[in-house]
Every structure is written in C-alpha cells, then in structure tokens.
Amino acid sequence: MAFRTLQELDVKGHRVFFRADLNVPIKEGKITDATRITETLASLKHLLEGGASVVLASHLGRPEGIGYEEAYSMAPVAAYLKEQAGLDVKLASGVTGEAVEAEAKALEPGQVLLLENLRFDKGETKNRAEFAQALARLADTYVDDAFGCAHRAHASVAGMVADFPKDRTAAGFLLERELKALGRILHTPEKPLVAVMGGSKVSDKIDLIRGFLGKADAIIIGGAMSYTLLKAQGIGIGKSLCEHDKLDLAAQLLTEATAKGTRILLPLDHVVAAELKPDAQCAITQDQTVPEGQMGLDIGPESVALFAEELSKAKTILWNGPMGVFEMDCFAAGTLAIAEHMATCADKGAFVVVGGGDSVSAANKAGVSPRMSHVSTGGGASLEYLSGLELPGVAALAL
C-alpha cells in the first residue's frame, strides 16, 4: 500500500496535526518508561526543524471518556518533552473546542501544543464524525506516527484523515519503519523463513499461523498454545492450560501445515510444576508428556536445542510470543535462551523482527533488543498486520 512519507512533505509554515503513541506508564505523576516518546521524537523534531508548528495528540491509559481526569492527564508527557527533550511545548486547555482552536492558531513555527488525552472524549474511540472534524480544524496537515494504534478505527487515527488533502498527509518515520520491516517479513522474506510463536491461546493467533502456512519453512510454537496442539495429537498435557474447545481446530491447523509444506515444531520437553508461583518446585519432563497434576510452564533444554538448530538455518525470523511464563524467573530460561539464539542469528546477518508486547518485554529482559533487526512498537497492530488484516490507520493514509 503506497503512502506519502515524511521526507516527501513540505511542512514549512504549516500547522501539523501529529498523531503519536505517547501512551507511557506513569507512576505518581512520573513517567517510568519513556520509550514510546523517544521512538517518535525523530519525526517530531523533523517537523519542527522543517518550519512547522505542531498540534501533538495521543491517548493515555483508559479514562472514562466523560471529560478531564487528572490521573490520565498528558501533563507528565508535556513536562518530559519540555525538560528532557528540550522542546517548546504547551499543554492545551482541553482536547477540542474554541479555546483549543485559539491556542493552536497562536502557535509559531517550532512550537508544540500537546492536546489533552484524546480519550477524554468518547468521540475518539467511537470515531464520531463531529469529533474528527473538530480535531481536523486544529491543523492544515496530518502526520501519523502511532503504529501501536494503527489497528484501531479511532477518530484521530482514521476518521479525521479524510478532512485533509491527500498531499497534506503522511506517515511519520516510526510508522514508515514499522511498515517496511513487517512488510519485508510478509512480502519479500529471504528464505528460509522461520516464525516463532507463543502465548496463551491458539485462537488468538489462528490468522497469524494460517498466514504463514506455505510461506514459512517452519513455525516454532511454544507457550501455553503449544499444549492445545499437543493434546490434539493425543499427547498428555496434565493440567496445562489448554483450549479444549479448539482441539479440532488445532488438529486442522497441523493437517494444513503438512499439506502446505510448513513444518510445525512443538516442544520435546517441558519445565513443569504443580502450581504457578515464583517459588514452585520445578521439574523437567523426559518427553513431550506432562504428568498428571503438573502444568507445563516453560520449554525444556531439548526443546531449546531443537528450536535453536532450526533458527540457525534461518535468514528471516519473526518472533511473536514467549515460550513460557517468562515473567517468573523459574519459568524464564526457555524464552531467554531462544531470545539469545535469535539475537545471535541477527548478529550473523539474519533479519530478525520482534513483534508483540510480551515478546518485546522478553527481549528486554534477555538484554537482546538492541541486537535485533527490528523491535516493533505495536502489539495488536503488528499481530493484525502480520495476519494480513487491513489496519485502518494505514488505509487512511493510502494514496
């Protein structure tokens, strides 16, 4: 899908509505992780240095949508942009309305007006036309850099874009980078292509799995979703998490994979425990079977060796989902080992993309994120895009 990039947009003297993903974690009024802000700064600074003034907009958390709520105010973000990024930023008096329009019109080139939380108005998530039009009145040019929100048909992401001429809309650097990296996985992967998938439910990733059947040389599946696939083959899984109503679907996916020439690799052994708790007494199974009364919570060393061997052959790797409950150290070894193996593949020239919030967290825990080819900032957006679904925020920018 063709779209205009930021480099192609002349913004001198323009007032740009810049939709970013500034949904950062805040504790006691302080930002605890500013990654989403720093990831979009290149686009923001490019606009300001190009002679534009900027109306900056984002959501933050999940307010009720009935007006201002101090706990979800963008004030900490405004303070960060001013104090840490050194920008000339003012926090708007609201989201839309005459006062906000006056504040936007008063902007000089190089200045930023940060709107209050878009979700203070239900018009944002409901994509109401009047709210979208009110946002559009604040600027004459539109730039979207919020890949993490691109799968949502919200007013600031999709609804308002039609109110701008096509030659006054563009994707920011972060959005462009995401689409190029994920598009390379989808459309022009260098073979062999291996997808590593994990997480709790097969049903959450049916479209993703099916999309890679016949395209990927192999799909490695770990995490709780692997137990539904193992049980569908008649293998005992103890009291491991399983979607019992999806066993027929799991069997069908395995059959489809064989027919399309994609190998499905499932764990050969497991780290098991009777309870999911940090001080649980753990054991490693002798084979694929999980004993009665036990639950599989991580992949074992034989599985790590099998998966690592497959990864070592790959030229392109997609990682979407952990191999176990990596948040607890006693069940993290498998996920961290696979993360290290993927990073080593990237070191040797493979194109390795990490997509999905849990995978990014696991890569950060393993300390390998800087070594990966691309770490996606969009959890749900990357999953839907890689599943072949149209993202409203991307479709709105299409030329």
Contacts in CASP RR format, 6 or more apart in sequence:
PFRMAT RR
TARGET T0000
AUTHOR 0000-0000-0000
METHOD contacts of the structure
MODEL  1
MAFRTLQELDVKGHRVFFRADLNVPIKEGKITDATRITETLASLKHLLEG
GASVVLASHLGRPEGIGYEEAYSMAPVAAYLKEQAGLDVKLASGVTGEAV
EAEAKALEPGQVLLLENLRFDKGETKNRAEFAQALARLADTYVDDAFGCA
HRAHASVAGMVADFPKDRTAAGFLLERELKALGRILHTPEKPLVAVMGGS
KVSDKIDLIRGFLGKADAIIIGGAMSYTLLKAQGIGIGKSLCEHDKLDLA
AQLLTEATAKGTRILLPLDHVVAAELKPDAQCAITQDQTVPEGQMGLDIG
PESVALFAEELSKAKTILWNGPMGVFEMDCFAAGTLAIAEHMATCADKGA
FVVVGGGDSVSAANKAGVSPRMSHVSTGGGASLEYLSGLELPGVAALAL
1 394 0 8 1.000
1 395 0 8 1.000
1 398 0 8 1.000
2 398 0 8 1.000
2 399 0 8 1.000
3 170 0 8 1.000
3 171 0 8 1.000
3 179 0 8 1.000
3 394 0 8 1.000
3 397 0 8 1.000
3 398 0 8 1.000
3 399 0 8 1.000
4 166 0 8 1.000
4 167 0 8 1.000
4 169 0 8 1.000
4 170 0 8 1.000
4 171 0 8 1.000
4 397 0 8 1.000
4 399 0 8 1.000
5 170 0 8 1.000
5 171 0 8 1.000
5 172 0 8 1.000
5 176 0 8 1.000
6 43 0 8 1.000
6 46 0 8 1.000
6 47 0 8 1.000
6 143 0 8 1.000
6 170 0 8 1.000
6 171 0 8 1.000
6 172 0 8 1.000
6 173 0 8 1.000
6 176 0 8 1.000
8 170 0 8 1.000
9 141 0 8 1.000
9 143 0 8 1.000
9 168 0 8 1.000
9 170 0 8 1.000
11 47 0 8 1.000
11 50 0 8 1.000
11 51 0 8 1.000
11 52 0 8 1.000
11 141 0 8 1.000
12 50 0 8 1.000
12 51 0 8 1.000
12 52 0 8 1.000
12 109 0 8 1.000
13 51 0 8 1.000
13 52 0 8 1.000
13 53 0 8 1.000
13 109 0 8 1.000
14 51 0 8 1.000
14 52 0 8 1.000
14 53 0 8 1.000
14 139 0 8 1.000
14 140 0 8 1.000
14 141 0 8 1.000
14 168 0 8 1.000
15 52 0 8 1.000
15 53 0 8 1.000
15 54 0 8 1.000
15 55 0 8 1.000
15 104 0 8 1.000
15 105 0 8 1.000
15 107 0 8 1.000
15 138 0 8 1.000
15 139 0 8 1.000
15 140 0 8 1.000
15 141 0 8 1.000
16 47 0 8 1.000
16 52 0 8 1.000
16 53 0 8 1.000
16 54 0 8 1.000
16 55 0 8 1.000
16 139 0 8 1.000
16 140 0 8 1.000
16 141 0 8 1.000
16 142 0 8 1.000
16 143 0 8 1.000
17 55 0 8 1.000
17 57 0 8 1.000
17 135 0 8 1.000
17 136 0 8 1.000
17 138 0 8 1.000
17 139 0 8 1.000
17 141 0 8 1.000
17 142 0 8 1.000
17 143 0 8 1.000
17 160 0 8 1.000
18 43 0 8 1.000
18 44 0 8 1.000
18 47 0 8 1.000
18 54 0 8 1.000
18 55 0 8 1.000
18 56 0 8 1.000
18 57 0 8 1.000
18 143 0 8 1.000
18 145 0 8 1.000
19 57 0 8 1.000
19 58 0 8 1.000
19 142 0 8 1.000
19 143 0 8 1.000
19 144 0 8 1.000
19 145 0 8 1.000
19 146 0 8 1.000
19 149 0 8 1.000
19 156 0 8 1.000
19 157 0 8 1.000
20 36 0 8 1.000
20 37 0 8 1.000
20 40 0 8 1.000
20 43 0 8 1.000
20 44 0 8 1.000
20 56 0 8 1.000
20 57 0 8 1.000
20 58 0 8 1.000
20 145 0 8 1.000
20 146 0 8 1.000
21 36 0 8 1.000
21 40 0 8 1.000
21 58 0 8 1.000
21 145 0 8 1.000
21 146 0 8 1.000
21 147 0 8 1.000
21 148 0 8 1.000
21 149 0 8 1.000
21 377 0 8 1.000
21 378 0 8 1.000
22 36 0 8 1.000
22 37 0 8 1.000
22 40 0 8 1.000
22 56 0 8 1.000
22 58 0 8 1.000
22 60 0 8 1.000
22 74 0 8 1.000
22 77 0 8 1.000
23 36 0 8 1.000
23 58 0 8 1.000
23 59 0 8 1.000
23 60 0 8 1.000
23 61 0 8 1.000
24 31 0 8 1.000
24 32 0 8 1.000
24 33 0 8 1.000
24 34 0 8 1.000
24 35 0 8 1.000
24 36 0 8 1.000
24 37 0 8 1.000
24 60 0 8 1.000
24 77 0 8 1.000
25 31 0 8 1.000
25 32 0 8 1.000
25 33 0 8 1.000
26 32 0 8 1.000
26 60 0 8 1.000
26 76 0 8 1.000
29 76 0 8 1.000
30 76 0 8 1.000
31 37 0 8 1.000
31 76 0 8 1.000
31 77 0 8 1.000
31 80 0 8 1.000
34 80 0 8 1.000
34 84 0 8 1.000
35 377 0 8 1.000
36 377 0 8 1.000
37 77 0 8 1.000
37 80 0 8 1.000
37 81 0 8 1.000
37 85 0 8 1.000
39 174 0 8 1.000
39 377 0 8 1.000
40 145 0 8 1.000
40 146 0 8 1.000
40 174 0 8 1.000
41 85 0 8 1.000
42 173 0 8 1.000
42 174 0 8 1.000
43 143 0 8 1.000
43 145 0 8 1.000
43 172 0 8 1.000
43 173 0 8 1.000
43 174 0 8 1.000
44 54 0 8 1.000
44 56 0 8 1.000
44 87 0 8 1.000
44 112 0 8 1.000
44 145 0 8 1.000
45 87 0 8 1.000
46 173 0 8 1.000
47 54 0 8 1.000
47 143 0 8 1.000
48 54 0 8 1.000
48 87 0 8 1.000
48 109 0 8 1.000
48 110 0 8 1.000
48 112 0 8 1.000
51 109 0 8 1.000
51 110 0 8 1.000
52 109 0 8 1.000
52 110 0 8 1.000
52 141 0 8 1.000
53 107 0 8 1.000
53 108 0 8 1.000
53 109 0 8 1.000
53 110 0 8 1.000
53 111 0 8 1.000
53 112 0 8 1.000
53 113 0 8 1.000
54 107 0 8 1.000
54 110 0 8 1.000
54 111 0 8 1.000
54 112 0 8 1.000
54 113 0 8 1.000
55 104 0 8 1.000
55 107 0 8 1.000
55 112 0 8 1.000
55 113 0 8 1.000
55 115 0 8 1.000
55 138 0 8 1.000
55 139 0 8 1.000
56 89 0 8 1.000
56 112 0 8 1.000
56 113 0 8 1.000
56 114 0 8 1.000
56 115 0 8 1.000
57 114 0 8 1.000
57 115 0 8 1.000
57 118 0 8 1.000
57 135 0 8 1.000
57 156 0 8 1.000
58 74 0 8 1.000
58 77 0 8 1.000
58 115 0 8 1.000
58 117 0 8 1.000
58 118 0 8 1.000
58 146 0 8 1.000
59 117 0 8 1.000
59 118 0 8 1.000
59 119 0 8 1.000
59 124 0 8 1.000
59 149 0 8 1.000
60 72 0 8 1.000
60 73 0 8 1.000
60 74 0 8 1.000
60 77 0 8 1.000
60 117 0 8 1.000
60 119 0 8 1.000
61 72 0 8 1.000
61 117 0 8 1.000
61 119 0 8 1.000
62 72 0 8 1.000
62 119 0 8 1.000
63 69 0 8 1.000
63 71 0 8 1.000
63 72 0 8 1.000
63 117 0 8 1.000
63 119 0 8 1.000
63 120 0 8 1.000
65 119 0 8 1.000
65 120 0 8 1.000
65 121 0 8 1.000
65 122 0 8 1.000
65 125 0 8 1.000
66 120 0 8 1.000
66 122 0 8 1.000
67 120 0 8 1.000
67 121 0 8 1.000
68 94 0 8 1.000
68 116 0 8 1.000
68 120 0 8 1.000
69 117 0 8 1.000
69 120 0 8 1.000
72 117 0 8 1.000
72 119 0 8 1.000
72 120 0 8 1.000
73 116 0 8 1.000
73 117 0 8 1.000
74 91 0 8 1.000
74 114 0 8 1.000
74 115 0 8 1.000
74 116 0 8 1.000
74 117 0 8 1.000
75 91 0 8 1.000
77 114 0 8 1.000
78 89 0 8 1.000
78 90 0 8 1.000
78 91 0 8 1.000
78 114 0 8 1.000
81 87 0 8 1.000
81 89 0 8 1.000
81 112 0 8 1.000
81 114 0 8 1.000
82 88 0 8 1.000
82 89 0 8 1.000
87 112 0 8 1.000
88 110 0 8 1.000
88 111 0 8 1.000
88 112 0 8 1.000
89 111 0 8 1.000
89 112 0 8 1.000
89 113 0 8 1.000
89 114 0 8 1.000
90 103 0 8 1.000
90 111 0 8 1.000
90 112 0 8 1.000
90 113 0 8 1.000
90 114 0 8 1.000
91 114 0 8 1.000
91 116 0 8 1.000
92 100 0 8 1.000
92 103 0 8 1.000
92 104 0 8 1.000
92 113 0 8 1.000
92 114 0 8 1.000
92 115 0 8 1.000
92 116 0 8 1.000
93 99 0 8 1.000
93 100 0 8 1.000
93 103 0 8 1.000
93 116 0 8 1.000
94 100 0 8 1.000
94 115 0 8 1.000
94 116 0 8 1.000
94 120 0 8 1.000
95 115 0 8 1.000
95 116 0 8 1.000
95 117 0 8 1.000
95 118 0 8 1.000
95 120 0 8 1.000
95 121 0 8 1.000
95 135 0 8 1.000
96 121 0 8 1.000
96 131 0 8 1.000
96 134 0 8 1.000
96 135 0 8 1.000
96 137 0 8 1.000
96 138 0 8 1.000
97 134 0 8 1.000
100 113 0 8 1.000
100 115 0 8 1.000
100 138 0 8 1.000
101 137 0 8 1.000
101 138 0 8 1.000
103 113 0 8 1.000
104 113 0 8 1.000
104 138 0 8 1.000
104 139 0 8 1.000
107 113 0 8 1.000
115 138 0 8 1.000
118 124 0 8 1.000
118 154 0 8 1.000
118 155 0 8 1.000
118 156 0 8 1.000
119 125 0 8 1.000
121 131 0 8 1.000
122 128 0 8 1.000
123 130 0 8 1.000
123 131 0 8 1.000
123 132 0 8 1.000
123 155 0 8 1.000
124 131 0 8 1.000
124 154 0 8 1.000
124 155 0 8 1.000
124 156 0 8 1.000
125 152 0 8 1.000
125 154 0 8 1.000
125 155 0 8 1.000
126 155 0 8 1.000
127 153 0 8 1.000
127 154 0 8 1.000
127 155 0 8 1.000
127 158 0 8 1.000
127 159 0 8 1.000
128 155 0 8 1.000
129 159 0 8 1.000
131 155 0 8 1.000
132 155 0 8 1.000
132 156 0 8 1.000
132 159 0 8 1.000
132 160 0 8 1.000
132 163 0 8 1.000
133 160 0 8 1.000
133 163 0 8 1.000
135 155 0 8 1.000
135 156 0 8 1.000
135 160 0 8 1.000
136 142 0 8 1.000
136 160 0 8 1.000
136 163 0 8 1.000
136 164 0 8 1.000
140 164 0 8 1.000
140 168 0 8 1.000
141 164 0 8 1.000
141 168 0 8 1.000
141 169 0 8 1.000
142 160 0 8 1.000
142 161 0 8 1.000
142 164 0 8 1.000
142 168 0 8 1.000
142 169 0 8 1.000
142 170 0 8 1.000
143 169 0 8 1.000
143 170 0 8 1.000
143 171 0 8 1.000
143 172 0 8 1.000
144 150 0 8 1.000
144 157 0 8 1.000
144 161 0 8 1.000
144 169 0 8 1.000
144 170 0 8 1.000
144 171 0 8 1.000
144 172 0 8 1.000
144 175 0 8 1.000
144 393 0 8 1.000
144 396 0 8 1.000
144 397 0 8 1.000
145 171 0 8 1.000
145 172 0 8 1.000
145 173 0 8 1.000
145 174 0 8 1.000
145 175 0 8 1.000
146 157 0 8 1.000
146 175 0 8 1.000
147 174 0 8 1.000
147 175 0 8 1.000
147 178 0 8 1.000
147 179 0 8 1.000
147 376 0 8 1.000
147 377 0 8 1.000
147 378 0 8 1.000
147 381 0 8 1.000
147 382 0 8 1.000
148 377 0 8 1.000
148 378 0 8 1.000
148 379 0 8 1.000
148 380 0 8 1.000
148 381 0 8 1.000
148 382 0 8 1.000
149 157 0 8 1.000
149 381 0 8 1.000
149 393 0 8 1.000
150 157 0 8 1.000
150 175 0 8 1.000
150 381 0 8 1.000
150 385 0 8 1.000
150 391 0 8 1.000
150 392 0 8 1.000
150 393 0 8 1.000
150 394 0 8 1.000
151 380 0 8 1.000
151 381 0 8 1.000
151 384 0 8 1.000
151 385 0 8 1.000
151 389 0 8 1.000
151 391 0 8 1.000
151 392 0 8 1.000
151 393 0 8 1.000
152 158 0 8 1.000
152 392 0 8 1.000
152 393 0 8 1.000
153 159 0 8 1.000
153 392 0 8 1.000
153 393 0 8 1.000
154 392 0 8 1.000
157 392 0 8 1.000
157 393 0 8 1.000
157 396 0 8 1.000
158 392 0 8 1.000
158 393 0 8 1.000
158 395 0 8 1.000
158 396 0 8 1.000
159 396 0 8 1.000
161 169 0 8 1.000
161 393 0 8 1.000
161 396 0 8 1.000
161 397 0 8 1.000
162 396 0 8 1.000
166 399 0 8 1.000
169 396 0 8 1.000
169 397 0 8 1.000
170 397 0 8 1.000
171 179 0 8 1.000
171 394 0 8 1.000
171 397 0 8 1.000
174 377 0 8 1.000
175 394 0 8 1.000
177 374 0 8 1.000
178 374 0 8 1.000
178 376 0 8 1.000
178 377 0 8 1.000
178 378 0 8 1.000
178 381 0 8 1.000
178 382 0 8 1.000
179 385 0 8 1.000
179 394 0 8 1.000
181 353 0 8 1.000
181 373 0 8 1.000
181 374 0 8 1.000
181 376 0 8 1.000
182 353 0 8 1.000
182 376 0 8 1.000
182 382 0 8 1.000
182 385 0 8 1.000
182 386 0 8 1.000
183 385 0 8 1.000
184 316 0 8 1.000
184 351 0 8 1.000
184 353 0 8 1.000
185 193 0 8 1.000
185 316 0 8 1.000
185 318 0 8 1.000
185 351 0 8 1.000
185 353 0 8 1.000
185 386 0 8 1.000
186 385 0 8 1.000
186 386 0 8 1.000
186 388 0 8 1.000
189 215 0 8 1.000
189 315 0 8 1.000
189 316 0 8 1.000
189 351 0 8 1.000
190 315 0 8 1.000
190 316 0 8 1.000
190 351 0 8 1.000
191 217 0 8 1.000
191 315 0 8 1.000
191 316 0 8 1.000
192 217 0 8 1.000
192 218 0 8 1.000
192 313 0 8 1.000
192 314 0 8 1.000
192 315 0 8 1.000
192 316 0 8 1.000
193 212 0 8 1.000
193 215 0 8 1.000
193 216 0 8 1.000
193 217 0 8 1.000
193 314 0 8 1.000
193 315 0 8 1.000
193 316 0 8 1.000
193 317 0 8 1.000
193 318 0 8 1.000
194 216 0 8 1.000
194 217 0 8 1.000
194 218 0 8 1.000
194 219 0 8 1.000
194 220 0 8 1.000
194 310 0 8 1.000
194 311 0 8 1.000
194 313 0 8 1.000
194 314 0 8 1.000
194 316 0 8 1.000
194 317 0 8 1.000
194 318 0 8 1.000
195 212 0 8 1.000
195 216 0 8 1.000
195 218 0 8 1.000
195 219 0 8 1.000
195 220 0 8 1.000
195 317 0 8 1.000
195 318 0 8 1.000
195 320 0 8 1.000
196 219 0 8 1.000
196 220 0 8 1.000
196 307 0 8 1.000
196 311 0 8 1.000
196 317 0 8 1.000
196 318 0 8 1.000
196 319 0 8 1.000
196 320 0 8 1.000
196 321 0 8 1.000
196 338 0 8 1.000
196 342 0 8 1.000
197 205 0 8 1.000
197 208 0 8 1.000
197 209 0 8 1.000
197 219 0 8 1.000
197 220 0 8 1.000
197 221 0 8 1.000
197 222 0 8 1.000
197 225 0 8 1.000
197 320 0 8 1.000
197 321 0 8 1.000
198 205 0 8 1.000
198 221 0 8 1.000
198 222 0 8 1.000
198 223 0 8 1.000
198 224 0 8 1.000
198 225 0 8 1.000
198 226 0 8 1.000
198 320 0 8 1.000
198 321 0 8 1.000
198 322 0 8 1.000
198 323 0 8 1.000
198 324 0 8 1.000
199 205 0 8 1.000
199 222 0 8 1.000
199 223 0 8 1.000
199 224 0 8 1.000
199 225 0 8 1.000
199 321 0 8 1.000
199 322 0 8 1.000
199 324 0 8 1.000
199 358 0 8 1.000
200 223 0 8 1.000
200 224 0 8 1.000
200 225 0 8 1.000
200 241 0 8 1.000
201 224 0 8 1.000
201 225 0 8 1.000
201 228 0 8 1.000
201 243 0 8 1.000
201 246 0 8 1.000
202 209 0 8 1.000
202 225 0 8 1.000
202 228 0 8 1.000
202 229 0 8 1.000
202 243 0 8 1.000
202 246 0 8 1.000
202 249 0 8 1.000
202 250 0 8 1.000
202 253 0 8 1.000
203 243 0 8 1.000
203 246 0 8 1.000
203 249 0 8 1.000
204 225 0 8 1.000
205 225 0 8 1.000
205 320 0 8 1.000
205 383 0 8 1.000
205 387 0 8 1.000
206 249 0 8 1.000
206 253 0 8 1.000
207 387 0 8 1.000
207 388 0 8 1.000
207 389 0 8 1.000
208 320 0 8 1.000
208 383 0 8 1.000
208 386 0 8 1.000
208 387 0 8 1.000
209 219 0 8 1.000
209 253 0 8 1.000
210 253 0 8 1.000
210 256 0 8 1.000
211 387 0 8 1.000
211 388 0 8 1.000
212 219 0 8 1.000
212 262 0 8 1.000
212 318 0 8 1.000
213 219 0 8 1.000
213 253 0 8 1.000
213 256 0 8 1.000
213 257 0 8 1.000
213 260 0 8 1.000
213 261 0 8 1.000
213 262 0 8 1.000
214 260 0 8 1.000
214 261 0 8 1.000
214 262 0 8 1.000
215 262 0 8 1.000
216 262 0 8 1.000
217 262 0 8 1.000
217 263 0 8 1.000
217 314 0 8 1.000
218 262 0 8 1.000
218 263 0 8 1.000
218 264 0 8 1.000
218 265 0 8 1.000
218 310 0 8 1.000
219 257 0 8 1.000
219 262 0 8 1.000
219 263 0 8 1.000
219 264 0 8 1.000
219 265 0 8 1.000
220 265 0 8 1.000
220 307 0 8 1.000
220 310 0 8 1.000
220 311 0 8 1.000
221 229 0 8 1.000
221 264 0 8 1.000
221 265 0 8 1.000
221 266 0 8 1.000
222 266 0 8 1.000
222 267 0 8 1.000
222 299 0 8 1.000
222 303 0 8 1.000
222 323 0 8 1.000
222 324 0 8 1.000
223 298 0 8 1.000
223 299 0 8 1.000
223 321 0 8 1.000
223 322 0 8 1.000
223 323 0 8 1.000
223 324 0 8 1.000
224 240 0 8 1.000
224 241 0 8 1.000
224 242 0 8 1.000
224 324 0 8 1.000
226 266 0 8 1.000
226 267 0 8 1.000
227 237 0 8 1.000
227 240 0 8 1.000
227 241 0 8 1.000
227 242 0 8 1.000
227 290 0 8 1.000
227 296 0 8 1.000
228 242 0 8 1.000
228 243 0 8 1.000
228 246 0 8 1.000
228 247 0 8 1.000
228 250 0 8 1.000
229 250 0 8 1.000
229 253 0 8 1.000
229 254 0 8 1.000
229 264 0 8 1.000
229 266 0 8 1.000
230 236 0 8 1.000
230 237 0 8 1.000
230 266 0 8 1.000
230 267 0 8 1.000
230 288 0 8 1.000
231 237 0 8 1.000
231 242 0 8 1.000
231 244 0 8 1.000
231 247 0 8 1.000
231 250 0 8 1.000
232 247 0 8 1.000
232 248 0 8 1.000
232 250 0 8 1.000
232 251 0 8 1.000
232 254 0 8 1.000
233 251 0 8 1.000
233 254 0 8 1.000
235 288 0 8 1.000
235 289 0 8 1.000
236 288 0 8 1.000
236 289 0 8 1.000
236 290 0 8 1.000
237 289 0 8 1.000
237 290 0 8 1.000
237 296 0 8 1.000
238 290 0 8 1.000
238 291 0 8 1.000
238 292 0 8 1.000
238 293 0 8 1.000
238 294 0 8 1.000
238 295 0 8 1.000
238 296 0 8 1.000
239 292 0 8 1.000
239 293 0 8 1.000
239 294 0 8 1.000
239 295 0 8 1.000
240 270 0 8 1.000
240 290 0 8 1.000
240 294 0 8 1.000
240 295 0 8 1.000
240 296 0 8 1.000
241 295 0 8 1.000
243 250 0 8 1.000
253 264 0 8 1.000
254 264 0 8 1.000
257 263 0 8 1.000
257 264 0 8 1.000
265 306 0 8 1.000
265 307 0 8 1.000
265 310 0 8 1.000
266 288 0 8 1.000
267 288 0 8 1.000
267 299 0 8 1.000
267 300 0 8 1.000
267 303 0 8 1.000
267 323 0 8 1.000
268 287 0 8 1.000
268 288 0 8 1.000
268 300 0 8 1.000
268 302 0 8 1.000
268 303 0 8 1.000
268 306 0 8 1.000
269 284 0 8 1.000
269 285 0 8 1.000
269 286 0 8 1.000
269 287 0 8 1.000
269 288 0 8 1.000
269 299 0 8 1.000
269 300 0 8 1.000
269 301 0 8 1.000
269 302 0 8 1.000
269 303 0 8 1.000
270 284 0 8 1.000
270 285 0 8 1.000
270 288 0 8 1.000
270 290 0 8 1.000
270 296 0 8 1.000
270 297 0 8 1.000
270 298 0 8 1.000
270 299 0 8 1.000
270 300 0 8 1.000
270 303 0 8 1.000
271 282 0 8 1.000
271 283 0 8 1.000
271 284 0 8 1.000
271 296 0 8 1.000
271 297 0 8 1.000
271 298 0 8 1.000
271 299 0 8 1.000
271 300 0 8 1.000
271 330 0 8 1.000
271 331 0 8 1.000
271 333 0 8 1.000
271 334 0 8 1.000
272 282 0 8 1.000
272 283 0 8 1.000
272 284 0 8 1.000
272 285 0 8 1.000
272 290 0 8 1.000
272 291 0 8 1.000
272 294 0 8 1.000
272 295 0 8 1.000
272 296 0 8 1.000
272 297 0 8 1.000
273 280 0 8 1.000
273 281 0 8 1.000
273 282 0 8 1.000
273 283 0 8 1.000
273 294 0 8 1.000
273 295 0 8 1.000
273 296 0 8 1.000
273 297 0 8 1.000
273 330 0 8 1.000
273 331 0 8 1.000
274 280 0 8 1.000
274 281 0 8 1.000
274 293 0 8 1.000
274 294 0 8 1.000
274 295 0 8 1.000
275 295 0 8 1.000
276 295 0 8 1.000
276 297 0 8 1.000
276 325 0 8 1.000
276 328 0 8 1.000
277 328 0 8 1.000
278 328 0 8 1.000
278 329 0 8 1.000
278 330 0 8 1.000
279 330 0 8 1.000
280 297 0 8 1.000
280 330 0 8 1.000
282 297 0 8 1.000
282 330 0 8 1.000
282 331 0 8 1.000
283 294 0 8 1.000
284 300 0 8 1.000
284 301 0 8 1.000
285 291 0 8 1.000
285 300 0 8 1.000
290 296 0 8 1.000
297 324 0 8 1.000
297 325 0 8 1.000
297 328 0 8 1.000
297 331 0 8 1.000
298 323 0 8 1.000
298 324 0 8 1.000
298 325 0 8 1.000
298 326 0 8 1.000
298 331 0 8 1.000
298 332 0 8 1.000
298 333 0 8 1.000
298 334 0 8 1.000
298 335 0 8 1.000
299 307 0 8 1.000
299 323 0 8 1.000
299 324 0 8 1.000
299 334 0 8 1.000
299 335 0 8 1.000
299 338 0 8 1.000
300 333 0 8 1.000
300 334 0 8 1.000
303 323 0 8 1.000
303 334 0 8 1.000
304 333 0 8 1.000
304 334 0 8 1.000
304 337 0 8 1.000
304 338 0 8 1.000
304 341 0 8 1.000
307 338 0 8 1.000
307 341 0 8 1.000
308 337 0 8 1.000
308 338 0 8 1.000
308 341 0 8 1.000
311 317 0 8 1.000
311 338 0 8 1.000
311 341 0 8 1.000
311 342 0 8 1.000
311 345 0 8 1.000
312 341 0 8 1.000
312 345 0 8 1.000
314 345 0 8 1.000
314 350 0 8 1.000
315 350 0 8 1.000
315 351 0 8 1.000
316 350 0 8 1.000
316 351 0 8 1.000
316 352 0 8 1.000
317 342 0 8 1.000
317 345 0 8 1.000
317 346 0 8 1.000
317 350 0 8 1.000
317 351 0 8 1.000
317 352 0 8 1.000
317 353 0 8 1.000
318 353 0 8 1.000
318 355 0 8 1.000
318 386 0 8 1.000
319 338 0 8 1.000
319 339 0 8 1.000
319 342 0 8 1.000
319 352 0 8 1.000
319 353 0 8 1.000
319 354 0 8 1.000
319 355 0 8 1.000
319 359 0 8 1.000
319 363 0 8 1.000
320 355 0 8 1.000
320 356 0 8 1.000
320 359 0 8 1.000
320 382 0 8 1.000
320 383 0 8 1.000
320 386 0 8 1.000
321 355 0 8 1.000
321 356 0 8 1.000
321 358 0 8 1.000
321 359 0 8 1.000
321 362 0 8 1.000
322 335 0 8 1.000
322 358 0 8 1.000
322 359 0 8 1.000
322 362 0 8 1.000
323 334 0 8 1.000
323 335 0 8 1.000
323 338 0 8 1.000
324 331 0 8 1.000
324 332 0 8 1.000
324 334 0 8 1.000
324 335 0 8 1.000
325 331 0 8 1.000
325 332 0 8 1.000
326 332 0 8 1.000
326 334 0 8 1.000
326 335 0 8 1.000
326 336 0 8 1.000
326 358 0 8 1.000
326 361 0 8 1.000
326 362 0 8 1.000
326 365 0 8 1.000
327 361 0 8 1.000
332 365 0 8 1.000
335 362 0 8 1.000
335 366 0 8 1.000
336 362 0 8 1.000
336 365 0 8 1.000
336 366 0 8 1.000
339 362 0 8 1.000
339 363 0 8 1.000
339 365 0 8 1.000
339 366 0 8 1.000
339 367 0 8 1.000
339 368 0 8 1.000
340 366 0 8 1.000
340 368 0 8 1.000
342 352 0 8 1.000
342 354 0 8 1.000
342 368 0 8 1.000
342 372 0 8 1.000
343 352 0 8 1.000
343 366 0 8 1.000
343 368 0 8 1.000
343 371 0 8 1.000
343 372 0 8 1.000
345 352 0 8 1.000
346 352 0 8 1.000
346 371 0 8 1.000
346 372 0 8 1.000
346 373 0 8 1.000
347 371 0 8 1.000
350 373 0 8 1.000
351 373 0 8 1.000
351 374 0 8 1.000
352 372 0 8 1.000
352 373 0 8 1.000
352 374 0 8 1.000
353 372 0 8 1.000
353 373 0 8 1.000
353 374 0 8 1.000
353 375 0 8 1.000
353 376 0 8 1.000
354 360 0 8 1.000
354 363 0 8 1.000
354 369 0 8 1.000
354 372 0 8 1.000
354 374 0 8 1.000
354 375 0 8 1.000
354 376 0 8 1.000
355 375 0 8 1.000
355 376 0 8 1.000
355 378 0 8 1.000
355 379 0 8 1.000
355 382 0 8 1.000
355 383 0 8 1.000
355 386 0 8 1.000
356 376 0 8 1.000
356 378 0 8 1.000
356 379 0 8 1.000
356 380 0 8 1.000
356 382 0 8 1.000
356 383 0 8 1.000
357 378 0 8 1.000
357 379 0 8 1.000
360 369 0 8 1.000
360 375 0 8 1.000
360 376 0 8 1.000
360 379 0 8 1.000
363 369 0 8 1.000
363 372 0 8 1.000
363 375 0 8 1.000
369 375 0 8 1.000
376 382 0 8 1.000
381 391 0 8 1.000
384 391 0 8 1.000
385 391 0 8 1.000
385 394 0 8 1.000
END
